[in-house]
Amino acid sequence: MLISKALNLKERAFISLVGAGGKSTLFNRLAEELALKNKRMILTTTTKMFSWQLTSFIKKGNLIEFNDEKIMEDNIKKYFFQNKNREIVLVHHRIKEKEGEKISGPEPLYLDKWWEDKIADYFLVEADGAAGRSVKAPASHEPVIPLSTTDLIGVIGIDALGLSLQEENVFRSQIFSRLTGLNLGEKVGVEALAFLICHPEGLFKEAPPDCRRHLFINKVEDSNGLKMAEELTFEVLKICHRKISDIIIGAAGHKEVITEVIRKVKTS
């Protein structure tokens, strides 16, 4: 199954990704898939992401890199007018950090304006950072989700289960401890992950009220991983099923990404 089909995306969608555990890989796979639809697409971030993550999408003329959003907007329109149905990469500025070059994107309010003006059909935005961990708890300034988001994908790595709750395993481990009640040094279990997913300040923190929330349980690469993912799914559905549109189980790094999809049961 295609990722876009699993997400049940409409012909026009504003997609933001948050969480940890393969979020960037999922971003790239979804971008590759949406590019085949031959529609106008904007790829960017509201936080910071490594510049290499977007390298494969940069083609002649489609890298729009300006500090001024008005100039950026003019160039977006010009590019789409001259090149029908192709993706654009938006970069606000580049940042040199210890681990390599990162980029930032335009302010969310400009993305919201461009969505409202129908500049593009698909917006794909990485709206959260995770420092390479499989699970994280958001700080007060995170995530940065544009209000126009129609589909919010919360990513969590199933390989976080069984890890000790410490910073090298869990990004913002002290916040994770506060939200879930798990003490530092204890093993991360299904219940703790479910609490993080369902907590108002957890995985879907700052979700726009009208967006669809998709939980993507990633790194499910064998039968044991699938069993753990299904246990987590059961726990999440028990706690907060009405807040989540669907739960998708899979492995973004595999050729076949989607393993299982659990749709929300509509209630009155």
KANORRA-V684384 format. One record per backbone hydrogen bond with DSSP energy under -0.5 kcal/mol. NH is the residue of the N-H (numbers start at 1). CO is the residue of the C=O. Records with the same first field share a line. If there is no record, write none. Layout:
NH = CO ; CO
This chain:
6 = 2
7 = 3
8 = 4
9 = 4
13 = 121
15 = 13 ; 123
16 = 14 ; 151
17 = 125
18 = 153
20 = 155
21 = 133
26 = 22
27 = 23
28 = 24
29 = 25
30 = 26
31 = 27
32 = 28
33 = 29
34 = 30
35 = 31
36 = 32 ; 33
37 = 34
38 = 35
39 = 34
41 = 86
42 = 122
43 = 88
44 = 124
46 = 126
47 = 126
49 = 103
51 = 101
53 = 50
54 = 51
55 = 52
57 = 54
58 = 54 ; 55
59 = 57
62 = 59
64 = 62 ; 89
65 = 63
66 = 64 ; 91
69 = 67
72 = 68
73 = 69
74 = 70
75 = 71
76 = 72
77 = 73
78 = 74
79 = 75
80 = 76
81 = 77
82 = 78
83 = 79
86 = 83
88 = 41
89 = 62
90 = 43 ; 88
91 = 64 ; 89
92 = 104
93 = 104
95 = 102
97 = 95 ; 100
100 = 97
102 = 95
103 = 49
104 = 93
105 = 47
110 = 107
111 = 107
112 = 108
113 = 109
114 = 110
115 = 111
116 = 112
117 = 113
118 = 115
119 = 114
121 = 40
122 = 40
123 = 13
124 = 42
125 = 15 ; 123
126 = 44
127 = 17 ; 125
133 = 130
134 = 169
137 = 171
142 = 139
144 = 127
145 = 143
146 = 144
149 = 146
150 = 14
151 = 14
152 = 212
153 = 16 ; 151
154 = 152 ; 214
155 = 18 ; 153
156 = 216
157 = 134
158 = 218
160 = 157
161 = 158
162 = 188
163 = 160
165 = 186
166 = 164
169 = 166
170 = 166
171 = 135
173 = 170
176 = 172
177 = 173
178 = 174
179 = 175
180 = 176
181 = 177
185 = 165
186 = 183
188 = 163
189 = 187
193 = 189
194 = 190
195 = 191
196 = 192
197 = 193
198 = 194
199 = 195
202 = 199
203 = 196
204 = 197
205 = 202
207 = 204
211 = 208
212 = 150
214 = 152 ; 212
215 = 213 ; 246
216 = 154 ; 214
217 = 215 ; 248
218 = 156 ; 216
220 = 250
221 = 219
226 = 222
227 = 223
228 = 224
229 = 225
230 = 226
231 = 227
232 = 228
233 = 229
234 = 230
235 = 231
236 = 232
237 = 233
238 = 234
239 = 235
240 = 236
241 = 237
243 = 240
244 = 241
245 = 213
246 = 213
247 = 262
248 = 215
249 = 260
250 = 217
251 = 257
254 = 251
257 = 255
258 = 1
259 = 249
260 = 249
262 = 247
263 = 261
264 = 245
266 = 264
